[in-house]
Amino acid sequence: MDQVSGNRGDELFRLLTARRQETEARYRQALSQQTSGSAAGDNEGVHGWKASREGGAELAVLQALDRTLRQIDAALARLHAGRYGLCASCSGPIPVARLKALPFATLCVPCQERSEGAPR
């Protein structure tokens, strides 16, 4: 795991932490808008949630942000455990450029491509 040691590891830690703070702020803002009624809808739904003209669009945003937070937390746990930057499929190193672009990536590019090309 030489790729993410030392200064690079510190840089990636800062990147993950910053991405987490940004995502958490966006999540809180979206949740606040949804529960306060400043979302696009006019009608109050069940349990104080506002119904919107876009249907479940705001809920989908909240779910996506929640998923991103969980992925970032898992990446931070891998970093602390010394497994960050290793492909979950082939155990090869994930290039630092990929980790900078997608800091919670769990697969190297070839394994990701295989994963996406596999029939569902």
N, C-alpha and C positions, 0 to 999 in steps of 0.2 A: 504494500500500500504506500509505496514511496511517493506516488503521484499526489497524495493529499497530505503529506507530512509537512511539518514546519510552517513557514509563512503561507503556503498555499492552503493548508488546513485551517489556519487562522482566518484567511481571507474567505474561505468557503463557509466557515462557522459564522462570520459576520454577515455574509450574504444570506444564509439560512435564517439567521436571527432577524435581519432586517425584513426579509420577505414574510416571515411569520408575523412581525409587528404590523406590517402593512395589510396583510390579509386579515388579521384579527380586527383591525380598525374598520376595514371594509365590511366585515361580517357584522360587527356591532352596529354600524351605520345602517346596513340593510335591515337588520332585525328591528332596530328602532323605528325605521320608516314603516316597516310592515305592521308593527304593533301600535304605532301612534296614529296611523291613518294618513300619513303623508305619501303613501304609495299611491299608485294611479287610481285605485278604487274609491268608491263612495260608500259602500255598504259594509257595515260591521258583520263579520262572520262569527263562527263558533269560537268561544273562548277569547273574544276580544281581537281576533285577527281580522284584518280588513280584507274584504273580497276585492279583487281587482278586475278591470276589464281585460287584462292580459291573462287571466286565468291563473295558472300556477307559476308564472314567470318569476315572480319575486321569490317564491319558495324554491324554485330551481336554482336561483342565484345563491340563496342561503345554503342549499345542499352542496353546491359546487365549492363554495368558500369553506364549508366545514370539511369537505373531502381534502381540499388543499391543506388546511391546517393539520389534519391527521397525517398527511403525507410528509409535511415538513417536520412534525414531531417525530415521526418514524426515522426520518433522515438524521435528525439531531441525535436520536438514540443510537443509530448505527455509527455516527461520528464518535460519540462517547465510548462506544464499545470497540472502536478500532476497526469496524467493518465498512465504514463509509467509503464509497468510491469503487466498490467491488460489485460486479454484475451478479444479480441474484440467480441467474440461470447458469452461466458458464464459469463464474468466479474470477473472470478476467477483470482487469482494471477498466473502469469507465473513464474516458478522457476528461481532463479537467475542463476543456472547452464545453463539453456536454453538461458537466455539473454546473458550470457558470450559467449556461442557458436554462437548464432545468435542474435546480439544485437538489430536488428530491427524486431524481431519476434512480431507478433500481436496476435498469438493464442497459447494457452497452448498445450501441446502434445496431450491430448485426442481430443481436438477440431481440431487440425491440422490433426490427423489421420482420423477423421470423414470427414473432408473437402477433403482429398485426396482419400478417399474411395467412395465418392459420385459419381454417374454416371455423366458424362459430357454431 
